[in-house]
Amino acid sequence: MVIKAKPFVKWVGGKSQLIRNIEEALPKNFNKREEITYIEPFVGGGAILFWIL
């Protein structure tokens, strides 16, 4: 059984609804590229962080 992490707080202006749009803007092989460092200085609820993980 795989448990997926989800944002830990509902956040006004959260990015959960924008994940598909953000995914379209990223390179197609984003999840397989090792030379990318993801930095999110204002994590908020962590929707994008957990989606990437």
PyMOL Python script that loads the backbone (N, CA, C, O; Angstrom):
from pymol import cmd

cmd.read_pdbstr("""\
ATOM      1  N   MET A   1       0.845  -1.176   0.000  1.00  0.00           N
ATOM      2  CA  MET A   1       0.000   0.000   0.000  1.00  0.00           C
ATOM      3  C   MET A   1       0.892   1.242   0.000  1.00  0.00           C
ATOM      4  O   MET A   1       1.809   1.354   0.813  1.00  0.00           O
ATOM      5  N   VAL A   2       0.619   2.166  -0.912  1.00  0.00           N
ATOM      6  CA  VAL A   2       1.372   3.411  -1.017  1.00  0.00           C
ATOM      7  C   VAL A   2       0.539   4.533  -0.418  1.00  0.00           C
ATOM      8  O   VAL A   2      -0.615   4.736  -0.794  1.00  0.00           O
ATOM      9  N   ILE A   3       1.132   5.251   0.510  1.00  0.00           N
ATOM     10  CA  ILE A   3       0.455   6.399   1.117  1.00  0.00           C
ATOM     11  C   ILE A   3       1.060   7.660   0.521  1.00  0.00           C
ATOM     12  O   ILE A   3       2.270   7.872   0.608  1.00  0.00           O
ATOM     13  N   LYS A   4       0.224   8.500  -0.086  1.00  0.00           N
ATOM     14  CA  LYS A   4       0.695   9.740  -0.683  1.00  0.00           C
ATOM     15  C   LYS A   4       0.567  10.874   0.321  1.00  0.00           C
ATOM     16  O   LYS A   4      -0.445  10.998   1.011  1.00  0.00           O
ATOM     17  N   ALA A   5       1.609  11.704   0.397  1.00  0.00           N
ATOM     18  CA  ALA A   5       1.552  12.883   1.254  1.00  0.00           C
ATOM     19  C   ALA A   5       0.680  13.934   0.578  1.00  0.00           C
ATOM     20  O   ALA A   5       0.674  14.052  -0.647  1.00  0.00           O
ATOM     21  N   LYS A   6      -0.037  14.675   1.361  1.00  0.00           N
ATOM     22  CA  LYS A   6      -0.887  15.749   0.853  1.00  0.00           C
ATOM     23  C   LYS A   6      -0.571  17.021   1.617  1.00  0.00           C
ATOM     24  O   LYS A   6       0.005  16.957   2.703  1.00  0.00           O
ATOM     25  N   PRO A   7      -0.935  18.175   1.073  1.00  0.00           N
ATOM     26  CA  PRO A   7      -0.701  19.420   1.802  1.00  0.00           C
ATOM     27  C   PRO A   7      -1.270  19.328   3.215  1.00  0.00           C
ATOM     28  O   PRO A   7      -2.367  18.811   3.427  1.00  0.00           O
ATOM     29  N   PHE A   8      -0.505  19.836   4.171  1.00  0.00           N
ATOM     30  CA  PHE A   8      -0.883  19.692   5.563  1.00  0.00           C
ATOM     31  C   PHE A   8      -1.801  20.791   6.065  1.00  0.00           C
ATOM     32  O   PHE A   8      -2.261  20.731   7.205  1.00  0.00           O
ATOM     33  N   VAL A   9      -2.077  21.787   5.247  1.00  0.00           N
ATOM     34  CA  VAL A   9      -2.967  22.874   5.653  1.00  0.00           C
ATOM     35  C   VAL A   9      -3.627  23.451   4.397  1.00  0.00           C
ATOM     36  O   VAL A   9      -2.978  23.583   3.360  1.00  0.00           O
ATOM     37  N   LYS A  10      -4.889  23.787   4.487  1.00  0.00           N
ATOM     38  CA  LYS A  10      -5.545  24.496   3.380  1.00  0.00           C
ATOM     39  C   LYS A  10      -5.006  25.910   3.385  1.00  0.00           C
ATOM     40  O   LYS A  10      -4.983  26.554   4.434  1.00  0.00           O
ATOM     41  N   TRP A  11      -4.579  26.401   2.258  1.00  0.00           N
ATOM     42  CA  TRP A  11      -3.896  27.673   2.185  1.00  0.00           C
ATOM     43  C   TRP A  11      -4.595  28.556   1.161  1.00  0.00           C
ATOM     44  O   TRP A  11      -4.777  28.155   0.011  1.00  0.00           O
ATOM     45  N   VAL A  12      -4.981  29.740   1.570  1.00  0.00           N
ATOM     46  CA  VAL A  12      -5.567  30.688   0.622  1.00  0.00           C
ATOM     47  C   VAL A  12      -4.504  30.990  -0.426  1.00  0.00           C
ATOM     48  O   VAL A  12      -3.379  31.358  -0.084  1.00  0.00           O
ATOM     49  N   GLY A  13      -4.848  30.840  -1.677  1.00  0.00           N
ATOM     50  CA  GLY A  13      -3.868  31.036  -2.740  1.00  0.00           C
ATOM     51  C   GLY A  13      -3.001  29.805  -2.956  1.00  0.00           C
ATOM     52  O   GLY A  13      -1.976  29.881  -3.634  1.00  0.00           O
ATOM     53  N   GLY A  14      -3.400  28.677  -2.391  1.00  0.00           N
ATOM     54  CA  GLY A  14      -2.634  27.440  -2.541  1.00  0.00           C
ATOM     55  C   GLY A  14      -2.533  27.004  -3.993  1.00  0.00           C
ATOM     56  O   GLY A  14      -3.343  27.405  -4.828  1.00  0.00           O
ATOM     57  N   LYS A  15      -1.544  26.188  -4.287  1.00  0.00           N
ATOM     58  CA  LYS A  15      -1.271  25.773  -5.669  1.00  0.00           C
ATOM     59  C   LYS A  15      -1.866  24.414  -6.031  1.00  0.00           C
ATOM     60  O   LYS A  15      -1.629  23.915  -7.131  1.00  0.00           O
ATOM     61  N   SER A  16      -2.622  23.815  -5.139  1.00  0.00           N
ATOM     62  CA  SER A  16      -3.195  22.498  -5.438  1.00  0.00           C
ATOM     63  C   SER A  16      -3.993  22.501  -6.730  1.00  0.00           C
ATOM     64  O   SER A  16      -3.941  21.543  -7.500  1.00  0.00           O
ATOM     65  N   GLN A  17      -4.729  23.575  -6.966  1.00  0.00           N
ATOM     66  CA  GLN A  17      -5.560  23.652  -8.173  1.00  0.00           C
ATOM     67  C   GLN A  17      -4.720  23.932  -9.416  1.00  0.00           C
ATOM     68  O   GLN A  17      -5.208  23.773 -10.534  1.00  0.00           O
ATOM     69  N   LEU A  18      -3.468  24.347  -9.240  1.00  0.00           N
ATOM     70  CA  LEU A  18      -2.616  24.710 -10.377  1.00  0.00           C
ATOM     71  C   LEU A  18      -1.616  23.623 -10.767  1.00  0.00           C
ATOM     72  O   LEU A  18      -0.816  23.818 -11.682  1.00  0.00           O
ATOM     73  N   ILE A  19      -1.656  22.498 -10.088  1.00  0.00           N
ATOM     74  CA  ILE A  19      -0.649  21.457 -10.327  1.00  0.00           C
ATOM     75  C   ILE A  19      -0.603  21.043 -11.798  1.00  0.00           C
ATOM     76  O   ILE A  19       0.490  20.904 -12.347  1.00  0.00           O
ATOM     77  N   ARG A  20      -1.720  20.844 -12.443  1.00  0.00           N
ATOM     78  CA  ARG A  20      -1.730  20.430 -13.861  1.00  0.00           C
ATOM     79  C   ARG A  20      -1.094  21.502 -14.750  1.00  0.00           C
ATOM     80  O   ARG A  20      -0.366  21.176 -15.687  1.00  0.00           O
ATOM     81  N   ASN A  21      -1.366  22.775 -14.462  1.00  0.00           N
ATOM     82  CA  ASN A  21      -0.766  23.858 -15.248  1.00  0.00           C
ATOM     83  C   ASN A  21       0.751  23.921 -15.028  1.00  0.00           C
ATOM     84  O   ASN A  21       1.515  24.135 -15.969  1.00  0.00           O
ATOM     85  N   ILE A  22       1.164  23.737 -13.800  1.00  0.00           N
ATOM     86  CA  ILE A  22       2.593  23.749 -13.480  1.00  0.00           C
ATOM     87  C   ILE A  22       3.282  22.562 -14.148  1.00  0.00           C
ATOM     88  O   ILE A  22       4.388  22.696 -14.671  1.00  0.00           O
ATOM     89  N   GLU A  23       2.632  21.410 -14.130  1.00  0.00           N
ATOM     90  CA  GLU A  23       3.184  20.205 -14.760  1.00  0.00           C
ATOM     91  C   GLU A  23       3.401  20.431 -16.252  1.00  0.00           C
ATOM     92  O   GLU A  23       4.406  19.982 -16.802  1.00  0.00           O
ATOM     93  N   GLU A  24       2.482  21.113 -16.907  1.00  0.00           N
ATOM     94  CA  GLU A  24       2.614  21.380 -18.342  1.00  0.00           C
ATOM     95  C   GLU A  24       3.784  22.312 -18.642  1.00  0.00           C
ATOM     96  O   GLU A  24       4.360  22.247 -19.729  1.00  0.00           O
ATOM     97  N   ALA A  25       4.144  23.178 -17.694  1.00  0.00           N
ATOM     98  CA  ALA A  25       5.231  24.133 -17.895  1.00  0.00           C
ATOM     99  C   ALA A  25       6.612  23.513 -17.648  1.00  0.00           C
ATOM    100  O   ALA A  25       7.624  24.075 -18.066  1.00  0.00           O
ATOM    101  N   LEU A  26       6.658  22.368 -16.977  1.00  0.00           N
ATOM    102  CA  LEU A  26       7.925  21.710 -16.675  1.00  0.00           C
ATOM    103  C   LEU A  26       8.353  20.805 -17.820  1.00  0.00           C
ATOM    104  O   LEU A  26       7.515  20.372 -18.610  1.00  0.00           O
ATOM    105  N   PRO A  27       9.659  20.511 -17.922  1.00  0.00           N
ATOM    106  CA  PRO A  27      10.120  19.563 -18.945  1.00  0.00           C
ATOM    107  C   PRO A  27       9.432  18.208 -18.766  1.00  0.00           C
ATOM    108  O   PRO A  27       9.123  17.820 -17.640  1.00  0.00           O
ATOM    109  N   LYS A  28       9.192  17.492 -19.852  1.00  0.00           N
ATOM    110  CA  LYS A  28       8.473  16.216 -19.810  1.00  0.00           C
ATOM    111  C   LYS A  28       9.174  15.183 -18.936  1.00  0.00           C
ATOM    112  O   LYS A  28       8.502  14.379 -18.290  1.00  0.00           O
ATOM    113  N   ASN A  29      10.485  15.180 -18.898  1.00  0.00           N
ATOM    114  CA  ASN A  29      11.223  14.200 -18.116  1.00  0.00           C
ATOM    115  C   ASN A  29      11.691  14.787 -16.773  1.00  0.00           C
ATOM    116  O   ASN A  29      12.721  14.368 -16.244  1.00  0.00           O
ATOM    117  N   PHE A  30      10.962  15.725 -16.237  1.00  0.00           N
ATOM    118  CA  PHE A  30      11.338  16.426 -15.005  1.00  0.00           C
ATOM    119  C   PHE A  30      11.624  15.467 -13.854  1.00  0.00           C
ATOM    120  O   PHE A  30      12.600  15.656 -13.128  1.00  0.00           O
ATOM    121  N   ASN A  31      10.804  14.455 -13.676  1.00  0.00           N
ATOM    122  CA  ASN A  31      10.968  13.546 -12.539  1.00  0.00           C
ATOM    123  C   ASN A  31      12.153  12.593 -12.692  1.00  0.00           C
ATOM    124  O   ASN A  31      12.502  11.900 -11.736  1.00  0.00           O
ATOM    125  N   LYS A  32      12.780  12.540 -13.868  1.00  0.00           N
ATOM    126  CA  LYS A  32      13.914  11.644 -14.090  1.00  0.00           C
ATOM    127  C   LYS A  32      15.243  12.388 -14.173  1.00  0.00           C
ATOM    128  O   LYS A  32      16.299  11.769 -14.301  1.00  0.00           O
ATOM    129  N   ARG A  33      15.188  13.703 -14.100  1.00  0.00           N
ATOM    130  CA  ARG A  33      16.404  14.506 -14.227  1.00  0.00           C
ATOM    131  C   ARG A  33      17.062  14.666 -12.864  1.00  0.00           C
ATOM    132  O   ARG A  33      16.430  15.109 -11.905  1.00  0.00           O
ATOM    133  N   GLU A  34      18.330  14.303 -12.791  1.00  0.00           N
ATOM    134  CA  GLU A  34      19.059  14.365 -11.521  1.00  0.00           C
ATOM    135  C   GLU A  34      19.745  15.707 -11.298  1.00  0.00           C
ATOM    136  O   GLU A  34      20.104  16.029 -10.166  1.00  0.00           O
ATOM    137  N   GLU A  35      19.932  16.495 -12.350  1.00  0.00           N
ATOM    138  CA  GLU A  35      20.675  17.749 -12.212  1.00  0.00           C
ATOM    139  C   GLU A  35      19.796  18.927 -11.777  1.00  0.00           C
ATOM    140  O   GLU A  35      20.263  20.065 -11.741  1.00  0.00           O
ATOM    141  N   ILE A  36      18.544  18.663 -11.451  1.00  0.00           N
ATOM    142  CA  ILE A  36      17.621  19.725 -11.043  1.00  0.00           C
ATOM    143  C   ILE A  36      17.537  19.780  -9.523  1.00  0.00           C
ATOM    144  O   ILE A  36      17.389  18.755  -8.858  1.00  0.00           O
ATOM    145  N   THR A  37      17.631  20.979  -8.993  1.00  0.00           N
ATOM    146  CA  THR A  37      17.435  21.202  -7.561  1.00  0.00           C
ATOM    147  C   THR A  37      16.176  22.021  -7.402  1.00  0.00           C
ATOM    148  O   THR A  37      16.075  23.122  -7.944  1.00  0.00           O
ATOM    149  N   TYR A  38      15.215  21.496  -6.664  1.00  0.00           N
ATOM    150  CA  TYR A  38      13.951  22.195  -6.438  1.00  0.00           C
ATOM    151  C   TYR A  38      14.061  23.004  -5.148  1.00  0.00           C
ATOM    152  O   TYR A  38      14.388  22.462  -4.093  1.00  0.00           O
ATOM    153  N   ILE A  39      13.786  24.301  -5.242  1.00  0.00           N
ATOM    154  CA  ILE A  39      13.816  25.183  -4.077  1.00  0.00           C
ATOM    155  C   ILE A  39      12.511  25.949  -4.040  1.00  0.00           C
ATOM    156  O   ILE A  39      12.136  26.596  -5.018  1.00  0.00           O
ATOM    157  N   GLU A  40      11.821  25.880  -2.920  1.00  0.00           N
ATOM    158  CA  GLU A  40      10.579  26.625  -2.750  1.00  0.00           C
ATOM    159  C   GLU A  40      10.675  27.379  -1.427  1.00  0.00           C
ATOM    160  O   GLU A  40      10.376  26.819  -0.372  1.00  0.00           O
ATOM    161  N   PRO A  41      11.093  28.659  -1.473  1.00  0.00           N
ATOM    162  CA  PRO A  41      11.327  29.405  -0.235  1.00  0.00           C
ATOM    163  C   PRO A  41      10.063  29.636   0.593  1.00  0.00           C
ATOM    164  O   PRO A  41      10.144  29.767   1.815  1.00  0.00           O
ATOM    165  N   PHE A  42       8.912  29.686  -0.046  1.00  0.00           N
ATOM    166  CA  PHE A  42       7.656  29.905   0.666  1.00  0.00           C
ATOM    167  C   PHE A  42       6.763  28.694   0.429  1.00  0.00           C
ATOM    168  O   PHE A  42       5.903  28.715  -0.451  1.00  0.00           O
ATOM    169  N   VAL A  43       6.963  27.652   1.206  1.00  0.00           N
ATOM    170  CA  VAL A  43       6.299  26.368   0.969  1.00  0.00           C
ATOM    171  C   VAL A  43       4.790  26.462   1.140  1.00  0.00           C
ATOM    172  O   VAL A  43       4.054  25.772   0.434  1.00  0.00           O
ATOM    173  N   GLY A  44       4.314  27.285   2.046  1.00  0.00           N
ATOM    174  CA  GLY A  44       2.873  27.357   2.291  1.00  0.00           C
ATOM    175  C   GLY A  44       2.361  26.019   2.767  1.00  0.00           C
ATOM    176  O   GLY A  44       2.849  25.489   3.765  1.00  0.00           O
ATOM    177  N   GLY A  45       1.378  25.457   2.065  1.00  0.00           N
ATOM    178  CA  GLY A  45       0.834  24.154   2.428  1.00  0.00           C
ATOM    179  C   GLY A  45       1.644  22.996   1.863  1.00  0.00           C
ATOM    180  O   GLY A  45       1.414  21.845   2.237  1.00  0.00           O
ATOM    181  N   GLY A  46       2.566  23.272   0.988  1.00  0.00           N
ATOM    182  CA  GLY A  46       3.450  22.242   0.457  1.00  0.00           C
ATOM    183  C   GLY A  46       2.873  21.443  -0.705  1.00  0.00           C
ATOM    184  O   GLY A  46       3.379  20.360  -1.000  1.00  0.00           O
ATOM    185  N   ALA A  47       1.842  21.931  -1.369  1.00  0.00           N
ATOM    186  CA  ALA A  47       1.177  21.166  -2.437  1.00  0.00           C
ATOM    187  C   ALA A  47       2.163  20.770  -3.541  1.00  0.00           C
ATOM    188  O   ALA A  47       2.185  19.610  -3.952  1.00  0.00           O
ATOM    189  N   ILE A  48       2.963  21.696  -4.017  1.00  0.00           N
ATOM    190  CA  ILE A  48       3.896  21.402  -5.103  1.00  0.00           C
ATOM    191  C   ILE A  48       5.033  20.522  -4.592  1.00  0.00           C
ATOM    192  O   ILE A  48       5.449  19.586  -5.276  1.00  0.00           O
ATOM    193  N   LEU A  49       5.529  20.812  -3.415  1.00  0.00           N
ATOM    194  CA  LEU A  49       6.588  19.990  -2.829  1.00  0.00           C
ATOM    195  C   LEU A  49       6.150  18.532  -2.734  1.00  0.00           C
ATOM    196  O   LEU A  49       6.884  17.639  -3.159  1.00  0.00           O
ATOM    197  N   PHE A  50       4.973  18.281  -2.186  1.00  0.00           N
ATOM    198  CA  PHE A  50       4.497  16.903  -2.052  1.00  0.00           C
ATOM    199  C   PHE A  50       4.183  16.274  -3.397  1.00  0.00           C
ATOM    200  O   PHE A  50       4.353  15.067  -3.565  1.00  0.00           O
ATOM    201  N   TRP A  51       3.733  17.061  -4.352  1.00  0.00           N
ATOM    202  CA  TRP A  51       3.461  16.534  -5.690  1.00  0.00           C
ATOM    203  C   TRP A  51       4.768  16.074  -6.334  1.00  0.00           C
ATOM    204  O   TRP A  51       4.810  15.017  -6.965  1.00  0.00           O
ATOM    205  N   ILE A  52       5.841  16.866  -6.178  1.00  0.00           N
ATOM    206  CA  ILE A  52       7.132  16.498  -6.756  1.00  0.00           C
ATOM    207  C   ILE A  52       7.698  15.251  -6.087  1.00  0.00           C
ATOM    208  O   ILE A  52       8.250  14.373  -6.750  1.00  0.00           O
ATOM    209  N   LEU A  53       7.553  15.185  -4.769  1.00  0.00           N
ATOM    210  CA  LEU A  53       8.070  14.009  -4.057  1.00  0.00           C
ATOM    211  C   LEU A  53       7.308  12.777  -4.442  1.00  0.00           C
ATOM    212  O   LEU A  53       7.600  11.689  -3.945  1.00  0.00           O
TER     213      LEU A  53
END
""", "prot")
cmd.dss("prot")
cmd.show_as("cartoon", "prot")
cmd.util.cbc("prot")
cmd.orient("prot")
